[in-house]
């Protein structure tokens, strides 16, 4: 096996190319602005390249200079336009591993770029089927966590599977991707109304929200406020605007589905009931944790960690909420999961996101934001959605405070 070329033998252009490729991939795999910029700056320093990164949810600007040459002689600026990233824990972990091997001299830059490119192979039929299954399982699990009747859980699961199929189809139909959120919400609303009209009563809005749970931008809202508090104002503002737009698209699609049902004369039977026994929450929690491990595309060896983090965050929030109030429970869960994620990154030398992201996913305020907007529009009364929207604000503040204090409690030596 040939010995890797030392970093000192890599040309200035090769080092720049590696940093750009690393930045592009970290962005694509859902890294927030402050963590991405911190990681890129640290790597550039070790590669003896001066780099000033500037990132936002749809692109980045990277300015490089060679400290060994006169100022201005080797300056390079790259502008990279990218779609918003999606959480992919396996590829994030592999990219981080490749970068570590380059920095420790176990892998040369050419081999590292080849290894990164190997991550781009398109998902096969089994991987796509698992994603569809994850959509359906997550919707059913959330409905079960809310202790809805079996029919409601079944409708949510059906809608989740249908939405998962639409998401996979949108990979081949770019125009469908543009209106995916609204189309999915319309479909979920129509199915719920049809079942409530011809089969049996449903908890209509709750079923619709459970059906759309994977599309709700709760994590984006949390990341946006986190970026704002980290003084990444442009990125945080853009991410916040994108999350709000997604909520609006989902609300408009839901209301369109309800309006179409009304036009054709459907009269759904709506009820508010929670018929499941208490033990159902434990089963639903395990299923939800597994669903999010699938949806976050974690490596199979990381499934136990991801599931434990998702379940742990929810349980800490639940127990803390019962003892001290809901916002305090969310704060405590975010603090503990952030600290554990930092500890995992510090001592196991792997991305803390493997613990941190699933640890807060069941705390984020996506469902509350959609419920508040639906109440506001359906009843045409500002006061109707005020309570839910205030709940969103309380959850966001508690989450971000937990993330900040978790990083203070146990700082991480790694940005990811």
N, C-alpha and C positions, 0 to 999 in steps of 0.2 A: 504494500500500500504506500503510495507516494506521500512524502512529508508535505503538509500544507505550507504554502508560501507565507513568510512572516508579514505582518502588517506593514513593516517598514518598506517592503518591496512593492507594495500596492501603489499604483499611480494616484495622483490627485483626482483624476477623472473617475477612476474606479471607486475610490472612497466616496465621492459625491454620488455616484450612481447607486451605491449600496445604501447610503443614507436616504436617498429619495425613495428607493424601493421599500425600505423599512417603514418610512413615514406613510407611504401610500397604503401599505398593508395594515398598519396599526389603525389608521383612519377607517379603512374598510371593515375592520373587525370590531368596531363600536367603541374605540378608545375616546375618552373625552379630551377636550382641548388642553387642559392644564397637564394631564398625565402624558398626552402625546408629545407636547412640546418639551416637557421635562425629560422624557425618554430619549427624544431625538437629540437634545442638547448634550445629554450625558454620553451618548454613543459618539457624537461628533467630537467631543472633547477627547475621548479615548483614541479616536482615529486621527487626532491632531489636525482637525479641520474646524475652522470657526464657522458656526452656523447659527443664523438667527431665524427660527421658524415662526410662522404666523398661520394659524389654522382656524377654520370655521367649519360648520357642518357640511358644506358643499365644496370644499377645496382647501388649498394651502399655498402659501408662498414661502419658499425656502431660499435664503440668501447665504452663499458660501464665500469664504476667502481662505487663502493659504497663508498661515502665519509665518511660513518660512520665506515668503516672497514679499516684495515691497507692496504697500497698501495700494489697492486699486488695480494692481497688475493681474491678479488671478481671481477677481470678483466674478461670481456667477449667481444669477437669480433664476429660479425655476418657479413657474406658476403651474399648479396641477389642479385641474378641475375634476371633482369626484362626486358621485352620488352620496347621499347620507349613508353612513355605515350601519351595519347590522351586527348584533352580537354573535360571534362565532368563537366559542371558547377553545375549540380544538385548534383552529388555525392560529388564533392569537397565541396559544401556548407553544405551538410549533415555531412560529415566527420568533417568539422570544427566545426559544432554545437555540435557534440558528444564530441569532444575533450574539448570544452569550458565547457560543463556540467560536465565532469570529473574533470576539474581543479577547478571548483567552488563548487564541492562536491555534486552536484545534481544527479550524476550518478556514480555508482561504476565501477571498471575496467571490471569486468566480464560482466556486463550488456552492457557496452560500446562496448566490443568486439562482443557481440551478435548482437548489433545494426549495427555495421559495416559489419558483415557477412551477414546481411539481405539485404545490398545494392548489393550483388553479384548475385541476382536472374537474370537469363538471360532475355534479352529483348523479349517481346512477338511479335506476328505478326504485331500488330498495330504500335509498336515502330519501328520495322524494316521497315515497309511501310513508316512511316514518315521520316526516314533517307533517303530512296530512293527518296521520294518526295523532300526532302531538296536538294539533289544533283541536281535534274532536275531544281528546282526553282532557285537555286543559279546560275547555268549555264545560264538559260534564262535571269535572272535579270542582270547579268554582261553584256551579249550581248546587252540588252536593254539600260543599262547605257552608252554603247558605241554608242548607237543610230544606231545599225545595222538594215538592212531591216527585215521584218517579217519572211521571209524564213530563214535567218541566225539565228534569235532567235529560230525558231522552231527546226532547226538542232541542235543547242547548247542544247536545252532542251531535245531532244531525246537522244543525247549522254550522257548528265548528268544523265538521268534516267537509261540508260544502264550501265553506270559506277557505279551508286549506287547499282544496282543489283549485279554487279560483286563484289563490296566491301562486300555486305551481304553474298554472296556465299563463299567468301574467309574465312569467319569465320568458315565454316565447311570443307574447303579444304586448309590446311596449305601450300601445295605446290603452290596453286594458289596465295596465299598472297605474296610469294617471288617475283613473276613476275607481280604483279598486276599493277604497274605503267606503265610498258612497254606495257602490253596487253591493258590497257585502252587507252593509247595514240595511239596505232596502230588502235584500233577500231574507235576512234574519227576521225583519219585521213582518214580511208577508207570510213566512212560514209560521211564525208565532200566531198571527191573526187567523190563519186558516185552521190551525189546530184548535185554537180557542173558540172558533165559530162552529166547527163541525165535529169535534171530538169531545173536548171537556174544557172546563175553565183553566186558565193559566195565570201565573204571576207575570203578566205580560212584559212590562218594562224590565223586570229583573232577569227574565229569561233572555231577552234581547241583549242586555248588557253582558250576561254570562257568555252568550254566543260570540260576542265581539271582543272578549277579554284579551286575546292575543294582539289584536290591532290597536288597543287603547294605548295612548302614548304616556302612560304614567312614568315609565323610566326616563323618557325624554324630558318630561317636565322636571323631574328631579335632577337630571344631569344639567339641564338649562340653568336652574337656580343655583346649583353647585358651581357652575362655571361663572355665573354672575358674582357670587360671593368670593370667587378666586380672582376677581378683577379681569376675567376674560370676557369683557363686556360685549364685544361684537359677536363672538361665538355663542355666548349665553343668550343674547337677544334673538339671534337667528334661530337657535334651537327652540327657544320658547315660542317664537312665532310659528315655527313648523308644527310643534306639538298642539298649539291652540287650533291651527288650521285643520289638523287631523281630527280633533274632537268635533269641530264644526262640520267637517265632511261626514263623519259618522252620525251626527245628530240630524243633518239634512237628509241623509239616506234613510235613516229610521223614520223620520216624519213623512218622507215621500212614500215609503212602504205603507204606513198607516193611512195616509191620505188616499192612496190607490185602493186600499181595501174598503175605505169608506165610500169611495165613488161607485164601487160595484155592489154596494149594499150589504157588505159583511158586518155582522154584529158580534164581535168577540165577547166571550164571557170572561171577565177579569175577577180574580180573587187575590187575597193576600193570606197565604197559609204557609206554615213551616211544619211539615208532618214527619220529617225524619227523626229518628232517635239520636241521642247525643253521640253514640259511638260512630255514627256515620261521618262525623267530622274527622275522626282519626283516619278512617279509610280514605276519605276525600283528600286529606292532607298528603297522604302517601302518594296517591295518584297524581295530585297536582305537582308535587315535587318531582316525580318521574317525568311528567309532561314537560316541565320547564327544562329538565336536563336534556330532553330530546330537542326542544325548540331552540335552546342555546347552543346546540350542536357540540356538546361536550364530548371529549374522548371517553370511550367506555370505561377506562380505568378510573376516570374522574366522576362517574355517575354517583357513587356513594357520597363523595364530598359535596357535589352539587345538590343532591337531594337532602343531605343533612343540613346544608346551609339554608336551603329554601324552607325546610320544615322548622329549623331552629329559629330563623328570623320571625316566622309567623308565631311560633309558640312564645317566644320572649315578648313579642308585641302583645299577644293575647293575655298572658299572665300579668305583664306590667300594666296593661290597660285596666284589668280587673282590680289591681291593687292601687294604682295611682291616677287612673284616667287614660283615655285613649291616646292623646298626644304624647303623654309621658311614656306609654308603652312603645309607641313608634320610635321615639327618641332613643330609648334604651336599646331596642332591637338594632337600630342603625348603628349606634355606638359600638355595641358588642360585635356585630358582624364585620364592621370596618376594622376594628382592632384585630379580630381573628384573621381576616384577610391579609392584613399587614404582617401579622406574625407568620402566616403561611408563606408569604412572599420572602420574608426575611430569612427564615430558617430552612425552607425547602427550595429556595431559589427558583420559584415558579411564579407566574402572574397571580397576584392577589385577587384579580377579577374572578378567578374560578370560585372563590368563596364569597367575595363581596357582592357581585352582581346578583346571583341567585338568592343571596341572603336578604336583599331588600326588595326583590321583585314582587313579593306578596304584600308589601307594605305601601307600594306606590299608589298615588291617588287617581289613577286613570278611570276606574269605574265611577268614583264619586263625581268627577268632573263631567262625565257624560250624563249621569243621572241629573245633576244640577241643571245642565243646559236643556235637557229634555223637559224637565219640570217647568223651567222658565218659558220655553216656547209653547208647550202644550197648553198651559194655563194662561199665557199672556199676562203674567203677573210677576213683577220683579221680586216680590217677597217670596214667591213660590220656590224659586231656585236659590234664594239667598243662603239658606241654611246649608245646603249641599255645597255651594261654592265656598262658603266659609270653612267647611270641613276640608275641602281641597287645600285651602291656604294653610290651615292648621297642620295637616299631614305633611305638606311640603316643607314648612318651617321646621317641624320636628325631625323630618328625615335629614334635611341639610345640616341642622345643628348636630344630629347624631354622627353624620359623616365627618364633619369638621372636628368635633371633639374626639371621635374615634381615632383620627389621624394624629391628634395631639397626645392621646393616651398612649399609643404605641406607634410612633412614626415608622414608616417603612423605608428601607434603604433602596427600594425599587419604585419606579413610577407606575408600573403596570400592576 
